[in-house]
Amino acid sequence: MKKIILLLTVIINICMKSNAQQLLEVASFEKNQPIGVTVSPVSNRLFVSFPKHEPYLYGLTEIVSGKRKAFPDLEWNKIDSINTQNHFVNVQDLYADQNNFLWVLDSKPSGGSSVFGDSGKSKTGQFKLLKIDLKTDKVIRIYEFNDLPKDKSGLNDLVVDTDKDLAYLSDPGLSAVVVLDLKSGKSRIVLEKDQSTISQPNFVLKLDGVDVVDDKGKPFNSNVNGIALTKDNKYFYFRAINQTKLYRIATTFLADDKLSKEELSKKVEMVAETGVCHGMIADQKGNIYLSSSPDYSIKYVSPDGKLHTLVTDKRLSWPDSFGIGTDGFLYLSCSQLNRLPKYNKGNDRTAYPYRVYKVKLP
């Protein structure tokens, strides 16, 4: 009987290993740190963004045959601190929608509100959102967030609700979600300093067995950061990095500007305990994929609220942004932020080159 049990255990382990997803390299970027990743659900075109710090090559690229191509052109990617209205300042996040538009968040918060890149000592942040037509690769509209407090805002991630003509953006600087009306260009700040958007006090990240604390003794901290929108545009998922809970809210409530702060807060649902997470995305089945840096994995919460592991690999250091291709793969960047000299007493622990990976969806 013991031999039979042992044999069954071996067979089960072999089956589990054979079904385990493998992490595949898509492109490498030497010392250029990839952040934003998105894949067009129409054409399967892959786009990757890079924050504006040295060494700088491009802020926004399309990956073609594993190589970077400046997008939408070289001019937009040139460093120009004067003509910022038609040049990238610090490309933070990307979102490709079902209508074949690419949305580009160019976000350089004022000092102290930036998660990536060098925010500098400016008292006023610089923010714009570009809408690019992927049929022509031309910028067709730019939103400038003139109604946001730019000395405090820290726009980080975005998703676009094509049904309601709204964009939802995480703002860890304000500890809030920003709702942008894509018709009028006006924005609203919601769930500001709500229990679902703020980080947990004294929650210190421990990655690679080391506390993520900077050279001034300040632990890394981010309020609401990673976000995801279901493909039917019905639910918006969000969470802070420095806590372990995943939340969601129906987009009908986010779109209702008549709800009070208290009424909107009551519409938020706690979905699951997921551990430490940076980036998120939803697939067609309603699965919510999340990075999980402490154990070098990508997990997902299925519609029944259960947490599953998609892939575990030591190369998964601070998986930050996701895209889902028409080829059935999940694409992702690994920023390795916790390995930068700033968090390691001046020592650079980054495993170069930086890479973007893909893994087969379940």
Secondary structure as the mmCIF struct_conf table of DSSP 4:
data_model
#
loop_
_struct_conf.conf_type_id
_struct_conf.id
_struct_conf.beg_label_comp_id
_struct_conf.beg_label_asym_id
_struct_conf.beg_label_seq_id
_struct_conf.end_label_comp_id
_struct_conf.end_label_asym_id
_struct_conf.end_label_seq_id
HELX_RH_AL_P HELX_RH_AL_P1 LYS A 2 ASN A 19
BEND BEND1 ALA A 20 ALA A 20
STRN STRN1 LEU A 24 SER A 28
TURN_TY1_P TURN_TY1_P1 GLU A 30 LYS A 31
STRN STRN2 VAL A 37 VAL A 39
TURN_TY1_P TURN_TY1_P2 PRO A 41 SER A 43
STRN STRN3 LEU A 46 SER A 49
BEND BEND2 LYS A 52 LYS A 52
BEND BEND3 GLU A 54 PRO A 55
BEND BEND4 LEU A 57 LEU A 57
BEND BEND5 GLY A 59 GLY A 59
STRN STRN4 LEU A 60 VAL A 64
TURN_TY1_P TURN_TY1_P3 SER A 65 GLY A 66
STRN STRN5 LYS A 67 ALA A 70
BEND BEND6 PHE A 71 PRO A 72
HELX_RH_AL_P HELX_RH_AL_P2 LEU A 74 ASN A 77
BEND BEND7 LYS A 78 LYS A 78
BEND BEND8 SER A 81 ILE A 82
HELX_RH_3T_P HELX_RH_3T_P1 THR A 84 ASN A 86
BEND BEND9 HIS A 87 HIS A 87
BEND BEND10 VAL A 89 VAL A 89
STRN STRN6 VAL A 91 ALA A 96
TURN_TY1_P TURN_TY1_P4 GLN A 98 ASN A 99
BEND BEND11 ASN A 100 ASN A 100
STRN STRN7 PHE A 101 LYS A 108
HELX_LH_PP_P HELX_LH_PP_P1 PRO A 109 SER A 110
TURN_TY1_P TURN_TY1_P5 GLY A 111 GLY A 112
BEND BEND12 VAL A 115 GLY A 117
TURN_TY1_P TURN_TY1_P6 GLY A 120 LYS A 121
BEND BEND13 LYS A 123 THR A 124
STRN STRN8 GLN A 126 ASP A 133
TURN_TY1_P TURN_TY1_P7 LEU A 134 ASP A 137
STRN STRN9 LYS A 138 TYR A 143
TURN_TY1_P TURN_TY1_P8 ASN A 146 ASP A 147
BEND BEND14 LEU A 148 LEU A 148
TURN_TY1_P TURN_TY1_P9 LYS A 150 LYS A 152
STRN STRN10 LEU A 158 ASP A 161
TURN_TY1_P TURN_TY1_P10 THR A 162 ASP A 165
STRN STRN11 LEU A 166 ASP A 171
TURN_TY1_P TURN_TY1_P11 PRO A 172 SER A 175
STRN STRN12 ALA A 176 ASP A 181
TURN_TY1_P TURN_TY1_P12 LEU A 182 SER A 184
STRN STRN13 SER A 187 VAL A 190
BEND BEND15 LEU A 191 LEU A 191
TURN_TY1_P TURN_TY1_P13 GLU A 192 LYS A 193
TURN_TY1_P TURN_TY1_P14 GLN A 195 THR A 197
BEND BEND16 ILE A 198 ILE A 198
HELX_LH_PP_P HELX_LH_PP_P2 SER A 199 GLN A 200
TURN_TY1_P TURN_TY1_P15 PRO A 201 ASN A 202
STRN STRN14 LYS A 206 LEU A 207
TURN_TY1_P TURN_TY1_P16 ASP A 208 GLY A 209
STRN STRN15 VAL A 210 ASP A 211
STRN STRN16 VAL A 213 VAL A 213
TURN_TY1_P TURN_TY1_P17 ASP A 215 LYS A 216
BEND BEND17 GLY A 217 GLY A 217
HELX_LH_PP_P HELX_LH_PP_P3 LYS A 218 LYS A 218
STRN STRN17 PRO A 219 PRO A 219
HELX_LH_PP_P HELX_LH_PP_P4 PHE A 220 PHE A 220
BEND BEND18 ASN A 223 ASN A 223
STRN STRN18 VAL A 224 LEU A 229
TURN_TY1_P TURN_TY1_P18 LYS A 231 ASP A 232
BEND BEND19 ASN A 233 ASN A 233
STRN STRN19 TYR A 235 ALA A 240
BEND BEND20 ILE A 241 GLN A 243
STRN STRN20 LYS A 245 ALA A 250
HELX_RH_AL_P HELX_RH_AL_P3 THR A 251 LEU A 254
TURN_TY1_P TURN_TY1_P19 ALA A 255 ALA A 255
TURN_TY1_P TURN_TY1_P20 ASP A 257 LYS A 258
BEND BEND21 LEU A 259 LEU A 259
HELX_RH_AL_P HELX_RH_AL_P4 LYS A 261 LYS A 266
TURN_TY1_P TURN_TY1_P21 LYS A 267 LYS A 267
STRN STRN21 GLU A 269 GLU A 273
BEND BEND22 VAL A 276 VAL A 276
STRN STRN22 MET A 280 ALA A 282
TURN_TY1_P TURN_TY1_P22 GLN A 284 LYS A 285
BEND BEND23 GLY A 286 GLY A 286
STRN STRN23 ILE A 288 SER A 292
HELX_RH_3T_P HELX_RH_3T_P2 SER A 293 ASP A 295
TURN_TY1_P TURN_TY1_P23 TYR A 296 TYR A 296
STRN STRN24 SER A 297 VAL A 301
TURN_TY1_P TURN_TY1_P24 PRO A 303 ASP A 304
BEND BEND24 GLY A 305 GLY A 305
STRN STRN25 LEU A 307 THR A 312
TURN_TY1_P TURN_TY1_P25 LYS A 314 ARG A 315
BEND BEND25 SER A 317 TRP A 318
STRN STRN26 PRO A 319 ILE A 324
TURN_TY1_P TURN_TY1_P26 THR A 326 ASP A 327
BEND BEND26 GLY A 328 GLY A 328
STRN STRN27 PHE A 329 CYS A 334
HELX_RH_3T_P HELX_RH_3T_P3 LEU A 337 ARG A 339
BEND BEND27 LEU A 340 LEU A 340
HELX_RH_3T_P HELX_RH_3T_P4 PRO A 341 TYR A 343
TURN_TY1_P TURN_TY1_P27 ASN A 344 GLY A 346
BEND BEND28 TYR A 352 PRO A 353
HELX_LH_PP_P HELX_LH_PP_P5 TYR A 354 TYR A 354
STRN STRN28 ARG A 355 LYS A 360
#
